[in-house]
Amino acid sequence: MKKLLILTLLPLFSMAQNKLDIATLWQFGRISEHMVSPDGKLAIYAVKHYDVKANKGKNTIYIKPISQSAPARTGLDLPLPQPTPILDETINAFGARFTPDGLKISYLRTINDEVQLFECDLSGKNSKQITQIKGGINGYKYSPKMNQLALVMDVKMDSKVSEVYPDLDKSNARIIDNLFYRHWDAWHDYAYSHLFIQAYENGQLKGEALDLLAGEKFDCPLQPSGDDDDYTWSPDGGRIAYTCKKMHGTEDATSTNSDIYVYDIQTKATTNVSEANLGYDKNPQFSPDGTKIAWLSMATPGYESDRNTLVYFDFNKPKASKAPGNGKIQAAIYIQNKINPLTHNFDYTLNNFIWLDNARLAFSADMEGTQQICMFDPKLKSLNQVVLLTQGNHDIGGFSLIPNLGKLTVLAAKMTISMPTELFVMDLIAKTETPFSQTNKALLDQTKMGKVEKRIVKTTDNKDMLVWVIYPPDFDASKKYPTLLYCQGGPQSMVSQFFSYRWNFQLMAANGYIVVAPNRRGLPGFGSEWNDAIANDYGGQCMKDYLSAIDDVAKEPFVNKEKLGAVGASFGGYSVYWLAGNHNKRFKTFIAHCGMFNMESWYGATEEMFFANHDNGGPYWDQKQSPNNFDASPHKFVKNWDTPILIIHNEKDYRVPLNQGMEAFTAAQLKGIPSRFLYFPDENHWVTKPQNGILWQRVFFEWLDQTLK
């Protein structure tokens, strides 16, 4: 018997009047970079608003007391409880933080095309430029005693052709000897991101900066998406830990073996504290007493979507030994050596984490289609020593402990399918939460959201699969609605309670479509077995899961079975291409964004080969078993294509290069299938520019209206 769980997310405010539209979507303020002051009395956060005509977004930095009892600070007059803008859009500050003494706010700003560090009062006044470094900086962190700065800067170490051959100064050719000559959306710029230590005193830099990676062609933070979480100071400022993948070229492209390095300021010695692990190690954080350092760790070499677990290094225990030959670190290895497990018995992947004290840690985790805050406590008697601190249908992202405000109170970023990110003060013991930012309350008050249903569907192998179903506002069960199957990308990326500014379920629903969004095989949040099942099985069980989801919902009398569509991006685009050749007349239209179409040509043109090798069982010329992903490549089923298809692809997408969309469009055109190709020359795997984003939405819904309505 089918199990059905229904959760109705009613409109957030009773006075909602209008359905969500494209213009409203781009009016929402986008919250980021929140931070609690050292004394726990204030918080700052950034809100980005987009100017569609100018085709760009700009940040405003706000400050606000965390509680009514927070006293006014020197030089700051805040009307409680309203947030106060202290750095407006003309400054367009980012990376804003309280200085460790809590007396000032530091931030980054672009001046003459270079990013430099500034400081200002808590009121936003009396700004002072701290760095004037040629080429600018990419990141920064103050040491706890504010006598040093960690600065991230680019160091040019490779030569252009015109520098090797000065007489050919007009040539812009490249001579390439290794892979990773381009990554994500950019060609290598001949430079490497290095971490420096710079003496600092009272707003002044002192002496020469020390390059912790001097002479090394490696990056910290990790490229392309590493950030300031990749390095951290010890509580006493005597050490700095950083993430680095000390590989170059082809070796770098085929391995995920990043490590955690600790540099001792006094001895000038660097120690690799994670050498036992051959997979990803990222985001180090020292315990409050500095005796331990924890980080996120993946045990499987070459598997970028492995389960993230928490481990820690104890500076007071014997040196760690190497891991077994298969690269998997077992619990016995951890226990016998300095590296110790924390969440190895907790079968969910972790995201953000913080130390609560010298033994307990709080972290967010992907769980059953949501993101929740959990706590690891070694005193708990349960096997995994983890307790769930939040519940509900939401995604909780970054969060910060609020000192001096209850035993376990945090400022957390939360979103749902029906609400963009807002900040909340959460008492994790009392299980209460208070809205803090309310940036988009006025717009949400005027916007009518559709019902969200949590549905459990049986798969073809008798597993329970969570499926989100989103209904149009003013849904009428006596009517029939065109319905969209949403195919998730990743491929290992949970269909959670995310509020997307492109694949927005509520916007689809507001345009009159029911949306079916399954957590098919190969997604985190449902245990490692479910997440890992997609490896070398792209055209297998996960595709059956998609069909199980749409077939289940299509049994409802309010679904128009003659007007079904399938849409998706990245692996979701692959899914659309595959379904186009294997759907048995279910669908009347398809939309594929930046999807893999020909797995052999994709393998030869993508850049992160560790991902390609892991998920495909190695290169196409060295397959030892069949069927596999190369046999299931969507291009091999084009002979069955018979349905209109919109293909979207971007020039600067090097993960799924442009040729994939071009090949698919060529096939559709030559077969005489109604098709359209939307091409963005200045976008990467996503669509980030406002006018491009609006065009994407317009073409998306025009195509659906033409082919389903």
C-alpha positions as CSV (number, residue, x, y, z in Angstrom):
1,M,0.0,0.0,0.0
2,K,1.2,3.5,-0.8
3,K,2.1,5.6,2.2
4,L,1.1,9.2,2.0
5,L,2.3,11.9,4.3
6,I,0.8,15.4,3.7
7,L,2.3,18.6,5.0
8,T,0.4,21.7,4.0
9,L,2.6,24.8,4.1
10,L,-0.1,27.4,4.1
11,P,0.6,30.9,2.8
12,L,3.0,32.5,5.2
13,F,0.8,35.5,5.8
14,S,-3.0,35.7,5.7
15,M,-3.1,38.8,3.6
16,A,-1.3,37.3,0.6
17,Q,-2.9,38.6,-2.6
18,N,-0.7,37.8,-5.7
19,K,0.8,34.8,-7.2
20,L,4.6,34.7,-7.4
21,D,5.9,36.0,-10.8
22,I,9.3,36.6,-12.3
23,A,9.5,40.3,-11.4
24,T,8.7,39.5,-7.7
25,L,11.3,36.7,-7.6
26,W,14.0,39.2,-8.6
27,Q,12.8,41.7,-6.0
28,F,13.6,39.5,-3.1
29,G,16.6,40.5,-1.0
30,R,19.2,37.7,-0.8
31,I,20.7,37.3,2.7
32,S,24.3,36.1,3.3
33,E,27.3,36.5,5.5
34,H,25.7,36.8,8.9
35,M,27.9,37.0,12.0
36,V,27.3,37.4,15.8
37,S,29.4,39.9,17.7
38,P,31.9,38.4,20.2
39,D,29.8,39.4,23.2
40,G,26.6,38.0,21.6
41,K,24.7,41.3,21.7
42,L,24.7,42.3,18.0
43,A,24.6,40.7,14.6
44,I,25.5,41.9,11.1
45,Y,24.4,40.4,7.8
46,A,24.5,41.3,4.1
47,V,21.4,41.7,1.8
48,K,21.9,41.7,-1.9
49,H,19.3,43.4,-4.1
50,Y,19.4,43.2,-7.9
51,D,19.0,46.1,-10.3
52,V,17.7,44.5,-13.5
53,K,18.3,47.6,-15.7
54,A,21.9,47.9,-14.5
55,N,22.1,44.1,-14.7
56,K,23.9,43.6,-11.4
57,G,23.4,43.2,-7.7
58,K,24.8,45.1,-4.7
59,N,25.1,44.4,-1.0
60,T,23.9,46.4,1.9
61,I,25.3,45.5,5.4
62,Y,22.9,45.7,8.3
63,I,23.4,45.6,12.0
64,K,20.8,44.7,14.6
65,P,20.7,43.9,18.3
66,I,20.0,40.2,18.9
67,S,17.7,40.8,21.9
68,Q,15.7,43.6,23.4
69,S,18.1,43.6,26.3
70,A,21.2,44.3,24.1
71,P,22.5,47.7,25.2
72,A,23.6,50.4,22.8
73,R,27.2,50.3,22.0
74,T,29.7,53.3,21.8
75,G,29.0,55.4,18.7
76,L,25.9,53.4,17.8
77,D,22.3,54.4,18.2
78,L,20.0,51.6,17.1
79,P,16.2,51.8,17.4
80,L,15.2,48.4,18.7
81,P,14.4,46.0,17.2
82,Q,14.9,47.4,13.6
83,P,18.0,46.5,11.6
84,T,20.1,49.5,10.6
85,P,22.0,49.7,7.3
86,I,25.5,50.7,8.0
87,L,27.3,50.1,4.7
88,D,24.9,50.9,1.8
89,E,24.8,49.8,-1.9
90,T,27.2,52.6,-3.0
91,I,29.9,50.8,-1.0
92,N,28.8,47.3,-2.0
93,A,30.7,45.8,0.9
94,F,31.1,42.0,1.3
95,G,33.0,39.7,3.7
96,A,31.8,41.9,6.6
97,R,32.8,40.8,10.1
98,F,33.2,42.0,13.6
99,T,36.8,42.4,14.6
100,P,37.8,40.0,17.4
101,D,37.6,42.7,20.0
102,G,34.0,43.5,18.9
103,L,34.8,47.3,18.5
104,K,34.8,47.6,14.7
105,I,33.5,46.0,11.5
106,S,35.9,44.9,8.8
107,Y,34.8,44.4,5.3
108,L,36.0,44.0,1.7
109,R,35.4,46.5,-1.1
110,T,36.5,46.8,-4.7
111,I,38.6,49.9,-5.4
112,N,40.0,50.4,-8.9
113,D,39.2,46.8,-9.8
114,E,41.1,45.5,-6.8
115,V,39.6,44.0,-3.6
116,Q,41.0,45.7,-0.4
117,L,40.3,45.4,3.3
118,F,38.6,48.2,5.2
119,E,37.5,48.8,8.8
120,C,34.8,51.1,10.2
121,D,33.0,51.9,13.4
122,L,29.9,49.8,14.4
123,S,27.8,52.7,13.0
124,G,29.5,52.3,9.6
125,K,31.3,55.6,9.9
126,N,35.0,56.4,9.9
127,S,36.0,53.9,7.3
128,K,39.7,53.3,6.9
129,Q,41.4,51.3,4.2
130,I,43.7,48.7,5.8
131,T,45.4,47.0,2.7
132,Q,46.7,48.7,-0.4
133,I,48.1,45.5,-2.0
134,K,48.8,45.4,-5.7
135,G,46.4,42.9,-7.3
136,G,44.2,43.0,-4.2
137,I,43.2,40.2,-1.8
138,N,40.8,37.3,-2.0
139,G,40.1,36.8,1.7
140,Y,41.1,37.6,5.2
141,K,40.9,36.7,8.9
142,Y,42.2,38.5,12.0
143,S,44.1,36.5,14.6
144,P,42.2,36.4,18.0
145,K,44.7,38.9,19.6
146,M,44.5,41.1,16.5
147,N,48.2,41.2,16.1
148,Q,48.2,39.4,12.8
149,L,46.1,39.0,9.7
150,A,45.7,36.0,7.4
151,L,45.4,37.3,3.9
152,V,44.6,35.4,0.7
153,M,46.4,36.7,-2.4
154,D,47.1,35.5,-5.9
155,V,50.8,34.7,-6.7
156,K,51.7,34.5,-10.4
157,M,54.0,31.5,-10.9
158,D,53.4,30.3,-14.5
159,S,54.4,32.1,-17.7
160,K,52.3,33.2,-20.7
161,V,53.5,32.3,-24.2
162,S,54.3,36.0,-24.8
163,E,56.6,35.9,-21.7
164,V,58.3,32.7,-22.9
165,Y,58.7,34.1,-26.4
166,P,58.9,37.9,-26.0
167,D,59.1,38.5,-29.8
168,L,55.5,37.0,-30.0
169,D,54.0,39.5,-27.7
170,K,50.7,39.6,-29.6
171,S,50.1,35.9,-29.3
172,N,47.4,34.7,-26.8
173,A,48.0,31.0,-27.5
174,R,48.5,28.5,-24.7
175,I,51.1,25.7,-24.4
176,I,49.5,23.1,-22.2
177,D,51.3,20.1,-20.6
178,N,48.8,19.0,-17.9
179,L,45.1,18.8,-17.2
180,F,43.2,21.4,-15.1
181,Y,44.2,24.0,-17.7
182,R,40.6,25.2,-17.1
183,H,38.3,24.7,-14.2
184,W,34.6,25.3,-13.7
185,D,34.2,28.5,-15.7
186,A,37.7,29.9,-16.1
187,W,41.0,29.1,-17.8
188,H,44.0,28.9,-15.6
189,D,45.3,32.5,-15.0
190,Y,48.9,31.5,-14.4
191,A,48.5,32.3,-10.7
192,Y,47.9,30.4,-7.5
193,S,45.9,31.5,-4.5
194,H,48.2,31.6,-1.4
195,L,47.7,32.1,2.3
196,F,49.9,34.8,3.9
197,I,50.4,36.0,7.4
198,Q,50.8,39.7,8.0
199,A,51.7,41.5,11.2
200,Y,49.0,44.0,12.2
201,E,48.6,46.7,14.8
202,N,45.9,49.4,15.3
203,G,44.7,49.4,11.7
204,Q,48.2,49.2,10.2
205,L,50.1,46.4,8.4
206,K,53.6,45.9,9.7
207,G,56.6,44.4,7.9
208,E,56.6,41.9,5.1
209,A,53.8,39.3,4.6
210,L,54.9,35.6,5.0
211,D,53.7,33.3,2.2
212,L,52.8,29.9,3.8
213,L,52.9,28.3,0.4
214,A,56.0,30.0,-1.0
215,G,57.3,28.4,-4.1
216,E,54.4,25.9,-4.3
217,K,52.0,25.7,-7.2
218,F,49.0,24.9,-5.0
219,D,45.9,26.8,-3.9
220,C,44.4,27.8,-0.5
221,P,41.5,28.1,-0.4
222,L,40.7,25.2,-2.7
223,Q,39.6,26.1,-6.2
224,P,37.1,26.9,-7.5
225,S,34.7,27.1,-4.7
226,G,36.8,27.3,-1.5
227,D,36.4,30.2,0.8
228,D,37.5,31.6,4.2
229,D,36.3,28.4,5.9
230,D,39.4,26.7,4.4
231,Y,41.6,28.4,7.0
232,T,41.4,29.4,10.7
233,W,43.4,30.7,13.6
234,S,44.0,28.8,16.9
235,P,42.4,30.5,19.9
236,D,45.8,31.8,21.1
237,G,46.8,32.9,17.6
238,G,49.9,30.7,17.8
239,R,48.9,28.5,14.9
240,I,47.0,28.7,11.7
241,A,45.3,25.7,10.0
242,Y,44.5,25.6,6.4
243,T,43.1,23.3,3.7
244,C,45.3,22.6,0.7
245,K,45.4,20.0,-2.0
246,K,49.2,19.7,-2.7
247,M,48.9,18.4,-6.2
248,H,49.3,20.0,-9.6
249,G,48.0,19.4,-13.1
250,T,46.7,16.0,-14.1
251,E,47.3,14.5,-10.7
252,D,45.1,17.3,-9.2
253,A,42.4,16.6,-11.8
254,T,42.2,13.0,-10.8
255,S,42.3,13.1,-7.0
256,T,40.3,14.6,-4.2
257,N,43.1,14.2,-1.6
258,S,43.1,17.6,0.1
259,D,44.6,17.8,3.6
260,I,44.6,20.0,6.7
261,Y,48.0,21.7,7.4
262,V,48.9,23.4,10.7
263,Y,51.5,26.1,10.7
264,D,53.2,27.0,14.0
265,I,54.0,30.7,14.2
266,Q,56.8,30.2,16.7
267,T,58.6,27.2,15.3
268,K,57.7,27.9,11.7
269,A,57.0,24.2,11.2
270,T,54.1,22.9,9.1
271,T,52.3,19.6,10.0
272,N,49.9,17.6,7.8
273,V,47.4,16.4,10.4
274,S,45.1,14.5,8.0
275,E,47.7,12.5,5.9
276,A,46.0,9.2,6.9
277,N,43.0,10.1,4.8
278,L,43.2,10.0,1.0
279,G,39.8,11.7,0.3
280,Y,38.7,15.3,0.9
281,D,39.5,17.0,4.2
282,K,38.2,20.5,4.5
283,N,37.1,23.4,6.8
284,P,39.3,23.1,9.9
285,Q,38.2,24.5,13.3
286,F,40.1,24.5,16.5
287,S,38.4,23.6,19.8
288,P,38.0,26.5,22.2
289,D,41.0,25.4,24.3
290,G,43.1,24.8,21.1
291,T,44.0,21.2,22.0
292,K,42.0,19.7,19.1
293,I,41.2,20.6,15.6
294,A,38.1,19.2,13.8
295,W,37.2,19.2,10.1
296,L,34.9,17.7,7.5
297,S,36.3,14.5,6.0
298,M,35.4,12.2,3.1
299,A,37.0,8.7,3.3
300,T,36.7,7.5,-0.3
301,P,39.5,8.8,-2.7
302,G,38.2,10.4,-5.8
303,Y,34.6,10.6,-4.6
304,E,33.5,14.2,-4.3
305,S,30.0,13.4,-3.1
306,D,31.0,10.9,-0.4
307,R,29.5,11.2,3.1
308,N,31.0,14.2,5.0
309,T,31.9,13.1,8.5
310,L,33.4,15.0,11.4
311,V,36.9,13.9,12.6
312,Y,39.4,15.6,14.9
313,F,43.1,15.7,15.5
314,D,44.3,15.6,19.1
315,F,47.6,17.5,19.6
316,N,48.2,15.5,22.8
317,K,48.2,12.0,21.3
318,P,50.8,10.0,19.3
319,K,51.3,10.6,15.5
320,A,48.8,9.1,13.1
321,S,49.7,6.3,10.7
322,K,48.8,5.8,7.1
323,A,45.4,4.6,6.1
324,P,44.9,1.1,4.6
325,G,45.7,0.7,0.9
326,N,42.0,1.2,-0.2
327,G,42.1,4.6,1.3
328,K,39.2,3.9,3.7
329,I,39.9,5.0,7.3
330,Q,38.4,2.5,9.7
331,A,37.4,3.4,13.3
332,A,40.3,1.4,14.7
333,I,42.8,3.6,12.8
334,Y,41.2,6.7,14.3
335,I,41.2,5.4,17.8
336,Q,44.8,4.3,17.9
337,N,46.1,7.5,16.5
338,K,45.7,11.3,16.6
339,I,42.8,11.3,14.2
340,N,39.6,10.5,16.0
341,P,36.0,9.9,14.6
342,L,33.1,11.9,15.7
343,T,30.2,11.2,13.4
344,H,31.3,8.0,11.7
345,N,28.2,6.1,13.0
346,F,25.9,8.9,11.8
347,D,24.8,7.9,8.3
348,Y,24.0,11.4,7.0
349,T,26.3,13.9,5.3
350,L,27.3,17.0,7.2
351,N,27.6,20.6,6.1
352,N,28.4,23.5,8.5
353,F,29.7,22.9,12.1
354,I,30.8,24.7,15.2
355,W,32.4,23.8,18.5
356,L,30.1,24.3,21.4
357,D,32.7,23.5,24.0
358,N,35.9,21.4,24.1
359,A,33.9,18.2,23.6
360,R,30.6,18.9,21.9
361,L,30.0,20.1,18.3
362,A,26.9,21.3,16.5
363,F,26.4,20.8,12.7
364,S,23.9,20.9,10.0
365,A,23.1,17.7,8.1
366,D,21.1,16.6,5.1
367,M,18.2,14.5,6.5
368,E,15.2,13.1,4.7
369,G,14.8,16.0,2.2
370,T,15.5,18.7,4.8
371,Q,18.6,20.2,6.5
372,Q,18.6,20.1,10.3
373,I,20.9,21.1,13.1
374,C,22.3,18.2,15.2
375,M,24.8,17.9,18.1
376,F,27.6,15.5,18.7
377,D,28.0,14.8,22.4
378,P,30.5,12.1,23.5
379,K,28.5,11.7,26.8
380,L,25.4,10.4,24.9
381,K,25.0,6.7,25.3
382,S,23.5,6.1,21.8
383,L,25.7,4.5,19.1
384,N,26.2,7.6,17.0
385,Q,26.3,10.0,20.0
386,V,24.2,12.5,17.9
387,V,21.0,14.2,18.9
388,L,18.7,16.1,16.6
389,L,18.2,19.7,17.7
390,T,15.8,21.0,15.1
391,Q,12.8,19.5,13.3
392,G,10.6,20.7,10.5
393,N,10.4,21.0,6.8
394,H,13.1,23.5,6.2
395,D,16.7,23.9,5.2
396,I,19.0,25.4,7.9
397,G,22.3,26.6,6.4
398,G,25.0,28.5,8.2
399,F,24.5,29.2,11.9
400,S,26.5,30.8,14.7
401,L,26.4,30.3,18.5
402,I,25.2,33.3,20.4
403,P,27.3,33.6,23.5
404,N,25.7,34.7,26.8
405,L,22.1,34.1,25.5
406,G,20.9,30.8,26.9
407,K,22.7,27.5,27.0
408,L,22.4,26.7,23.3
409,T,21.0,29.6,21.2
410,V,22.1,30.2,17.6
411,L,21.5,32.7,14.8
412,A,20.7,30.6,11.8
413,A,19.8,31.0,8.2
414,K,16.7,29.1,7.2
415,M,14.7,28.7,4.0
416,T,11.8,26.7,2.7
417,I,10.3,26.0,-0.7
418,S,8.0,28.9,0.0
419,M,10.4,31.3,1.7
420,P,13.8,32.7,0.7
421,T,16.5,32.7,3.3
422,E,15.8,34.6,6.5
423,L,17.7,34.7,9.8
424,F,16.2,33.3,13.0
425,V,17.3,33.3,16.6
426,M,16.8,29.6,17.7
427,D,16.9,28.3,21.2
428,L,17.8,24.7,20.5
429,I,17.0,23.6,24.0
430,A,13.6,25.2,24.4
431,K,12.8,24.5,20.7
432,T,11.8,28.0,20.0
433,E,12.7,30.4,17.2
434,T,12.3,34.1,16.7
435,P,12.4,35.9,13.3
436,F,15.5,38.1,13.1
437,S,15.9,39.6,9.6
438,Q,12.5,39.6,8.0
439,T,14.0,41.1,4.9
440,N,11.3,39.9,2.5
441,K,8.3,40.1,4.8
442,A,6.5,42.8,2.9
443,L,6.8,40.9,-0.4
444,L,5.8,37.6,1.2
445,D,2.8,39.3,2.7
446,Q,1.6,40.1,-0.8
447,T,2.5,36.7,-2.3
448,K,0.3,33.7,-2.4
449,M,2.2,30.4,-2.2
450,G,1.0,27.0,-3.2
451,K,0.6,24.0,-1.0
452,V,3.6,21.7,-0.5
453,E,3.0,18.0,0.0
454,K,5.4,15.5,1.3
455,R,4.6,12.2,-0.4
456,I,6.2,8.8,0.0
457,V,6.2,6.7,-3.2
458,K,7.2,3.1,-3.6
459,T,10.0,2.4,-6.1
460,T,10.2,-0.5,-8.5
461,D,12.5,-2.3,-5.9
462,N,10.0,-1.6,-3.1
463,K,11.9,1.2,-1.4
464,D,10.3,4.3,0.1
465,M,11.1,7.5,-1.8
466,L,10.4,11.0,-0.6
467,V,8.8,13.2,-3.2
468,W,7.9,16.8,-2.8
469,V,4.7,17.8,-4.7
470,I,4.0,21.5,-5.1
471,Y,0.5,22.6,-6.1
472,P,-0.6,25.9,-7.8
473,P,-2.1,28.6,-5.5
474,D,-5.9,28.3,-5.4
475,F,-5.5,24.7,-6.3
476,D,-8.9,23.1,-7.2
477,A,-8.9,19.3,-7.1
478,S,-11.9,19.2,-9.4
479,K,-9.7,20.6,-12.3
480,K,-6.9,18.9,-14.2
481,Y,-3.4,20.5,-14.3
482,P,-0.4,20.1,-16.5
483,T,2.4,18.5,-14.4
484,L,6.2,18.8,-14.4
485,L,8.7,16.1,-13.3
486,Y,11.7,18.0,-11.8
487,C,14.9,16.1,-12.3
488,Q,17.6,17.0,-9.8
489,G,21.3,17.7,-10.7
490,G,24.4,16.9,-8.8
491,P,24.0,14.0,-9.4
492,Q,24.4,13.7,-5.6
493,S,22.5,16.8,-4.4
494,M,19.4,16.4,-2.2
495,V,16.0,17.8,-3.3
496,S,15.4,19.6,-0.1
497,Q,13.4,22.7,1.0
498,F,15.6,25.0,-1.1
499,F,14.2,28.3,-2.4
500,S,15.9,28.6,-5.9
501,Y,16.0,31.8,-7.9
502,R,16.0,29.8,-11.2
503,W,14.4,26.3,-10.5
504,N,11.8,27.8,-8.3
505,F,9.0,25.4,-7.6
506,Q,6.6,28.0,-6.3
507,L,7.1,30.0,-9.5
508,M,6.3,26.9,-11.6
509,A,3.3,26.3,-9.5
510,A,2.2,29.9,-9.8
511,N,2.2,29.5,-13.6
512,G,-0.3,26.7,-13.3
513,Y,1.8,23.6,-13.1
514,I,1.9,20.9,-10.5
515,V,5.6,20.1,-9.7
516,V,6.8,16.6,-8.8
517,A,10.3,16.7,-7.3
518,P,11.5,13.2,-6.3
519,N,14.5,12.4,-4.1
520,R,15.5,9.6,-6.5
521,R,18.4,7.2,-6.1
522,G,21.8,8.9,-5.7
523,L,20.9,11.7,-3.4
524,P,22.2,12.4,0.1
525,G,20.0,12.7,3.2
526,F,18.7,9.1,3.0
527,G,21.8,7.1,4.1
528,S,25.0,6.3,2.3
529,E,23.6,3.3,0.4
530,W,20.9,5.4,-1.2
531,N,23.4,8.2,-2.0
532,D,26.1,5.8,-3.5
533,A,23.6,3.7,-5.5
534,I,23.9,6.0,-8.6
535,A,27.6,5.3,-9.2
536,N,28.0,3.8,-12.7
537,D,24.2,3.4,-12.9
538,Y,23.0,6.7,-14.4
539,G,20.6,5.0,-16.7
540,G,19.4,2.5,-14.2
541,Q,17.4,2.6,-10.9
542,C,17.5,6.4,-10.6
543,M,15.6,6.6,-13.9
544,K,13.1,4.1,-12.7
545,D,12.7,6.2,-9.6
546,Y,11.8,9.2,-11.7
547,L,9.1,7.2,-13.6
548,S,7.8,5.8,-10.3
549,A,7.3,9.3,-9.0
550,I,5.5,10.8,-12.0
551,D,3.4,7.6,-12.5
552,D,2.3,7.7,-8.9
553,V,1.2,11.4,-8.9
554,A,-0.3,11.0,-12.4
555,K,-2.9,8.6,-10.9
556,E,-4.5,11.5,-9.2
557,P,-7.7,12.8,-10.9
558,F,-6.4,16.4,-10.9
559,V,-3.3,15.5,-13.0
560,N,-3.7,15.9,-16.8
561,K,-1.9,12.7,-17.9
562,E,-1.9,14.1,-21.5
563,K,0.2,17.1,-20.4
564,L,3.3,15.9,-18.6
565,G,6.7,17.5,-18.9
566,A,10.2,16.7,-17.6
567,V,12.7,19.4,-16.8
568,G,16.2,19.6,-15.2
569,A,19.8,20.8,-15.2
570,S,23.2,19.2,-15.1
571,F,22.6,15.5,-14.2
572,G,18.9,16.6,-14.4
573,G,19.6,17.7,-18.0
574,Y,21.2,14.2,-18.6
575,S,18.0,12.7,-17.1
576,V,15.8,14.7,-19.5
577,Y,17.9,13.6,-22.5
578,W,17.7,10.0,-21.3
579,L,14.0,10.1,-20.6
580,A,13.5,11.7,-24.1
581,G,14.6,8.3,-25.6
582,N,13.0,6.0,-23.0
583,H,9.8,7.6,-21.7
584,N,7.2,5.4,-23.6
585,K,5.0,8.4,-24.6
586,R,4.6,9.7,-21.0
587,F,5.8,13.2,-21.7
588,K,4.7,15.9,-24.1
589,T,7.7,18.3,-23.6
590,F,11.3,18.4,-22.3
591,I,13.6,21.1,-21.0
592,A,17.3,20.3,-20.5
593,H,19.8,22.9,-19.0
594,C,23.5,22.2,-19.3
595,G,23.0,18.4,-19.4
596,M,25.4,15.6,-20.3
597,F,24.2,14.2,-23.7
598,N,27.1,12.1,-25.0
599,M,29.0,10.5,-22.2
600,E,32.1,9.8,-24.2
601,S,32.5,13.3,-25.6
602,W,31.6,14.7,-22.2
603,Y,34.3,12.6,-20.5
604,G,36.9,13.9,-22.9
605,A,36.0,17.6,-22.4
606,T,35.1,17.9,-18.7
607,E,37.8,19.0,-16.1
608,E,37.3,17.3,-12.7
609,M,38.3,13.8,-13.8
610,F,38.0,12.4,-10.3
611,F,34.2,13.0,-10.6
612,A,34.1,11.5,-14.1
613,N,36.1,8.5,-13.1
614,H,34.3,7.7,-9.9
615,D,30.7,8.0,-11.2
616,N,31.5,6.2,-14.5
617,G,33.8,3.5,-13.2
618,G,36.8,4.9,-15.1
619,P,37.3,6.1,-18.7
620,Y,35.2,4.8,-21.5
621,W,38.1,3.0,-23.1
622,D,38.7,0.9,-20.0
623,Q,35.3,-0.5,-19.0
624,K,35.3,-4.0,-17.6
625,Q,31.6,-4.6,-17.3
626,S,28.4,-3.8,-19.0
627,P,25.9,-2.2,-18.7
628,N,27.5,1.1,-17.6
629,N,27.1,4.8,-18.0
630,F,28.7,4.9,-21.4
631,D,26.3,2.2,-22.7
632,A,23.4,4.2,-21.2
633,S,24.5,7.5,-22.7
634,P,21.4,9.5,-23.8
635,H,22.8,10.1,-27.3
636,K,22.4,6.3,-28.0
637,F,18.6,6.6,-27.6
638,V,18.1,9.6,-30.0
639,K,16.5,7.2,-32.5
640,N,13.5,7.1,-30.1
641,W,13.2,10.9,-29.7
642,D,9.7,12.1,-30.7
643,T,8.9,14.9,-28.3
644,P,9.5,18.7,-28.4
645,I,12.6,19.8,-26.4
646,L,14.1,23.1,-25.2
647,I,17.9,22.9,-24.8
648,I,19.7,25.5,-22.8
649,H,23.5,25.7,-22.5
650,N,26.2,28.1,-21.5
651,E,29.6,28.9,-23.1
652,K,31.6,29.1,-19.8
653,D,30.4,25.8,-18.5
654,Y,33.5,23.7,-18.4
655,R,32.0,21.0,-16.1
656,V,29.4,20.1,-18.8
657,P,30.9,21.8,-21.9
658,L,28.9,23.6,-24.6
659,N,29.3,20.8,-27.1
660,Q,26.8,18.7,-25.1
661,G,23.9,21.1,-25.7
662,M,25.0,21.7,-29.3
663,E,25.1,17.9,-30.1
664,A,21.6,17.5,-28.5
665,F,20.1,20.4,-30.5
666,T,21.7,19.2,-33.7
667,A,20.1,15.7,-33.2
668,A,16.7,17.2,-32.5
669,Q,16.8,19.4,-35.5
670,L,18.0,16.7,-37.9
671,K,15.2,14.4,-36.7
672,G,12.7,17.2,-37.3
673,I,11.6,17.4,-33.7
674,P,10.3,20.8,-32.6
675,S,13.2,22.2,-30.6
676,R,14.8,25.5,-29.5
677,F,18.4,26.3,-28.3
678,L,18.8,29.0,-25.7
679,Y,22.5,29.9,-25.6
680,F,24.3,32.2,-23.0
681,P,27.8,33.2,-24.0
682,D,28.6,34.8,-20.6
683,E,27.3,32.3,-18.1
684,N,28.8,29.2,-16.5
685,H,26.9,26.1,-15.2
686,W,24.3,28.4,-13.7
687,V,22.7,31.7,-14.9
688,T,23.7,34.5,-12.5
689,K,23.2,37.8,-14.3
690,P,19.8,39.4,-13.7
691,Q,18.7,40.0,-17.3
692,N,20.0,36.5,-18.3
693,G,18.0,35.0,-15.4
694,I,14.8,36.8,-16.4
695,L,15.3,35.7,-20.1
696,W,15.8,32.1,-18.9
697,Q,12.5,32.2,-17.0
698,R,10.6,33.8,-19.8
699,V,11.8,31.3,-22.4
700,F,11.3,28.4,-19.9
701,F,7.6,29.3,-19.3
702,E,6.9,30.3,-23.0
703,W,8.1,26.9,-24.0
704,L,6.0,25.1,-21.4
705,D,2.9,27.2,-22.3
706,Q,3.4,26.4,-26.0
707,T,3.9,22.7,-25.6
708,L,1.7,21.8,-22.5
709,K,-1.0,24.5,-22.5
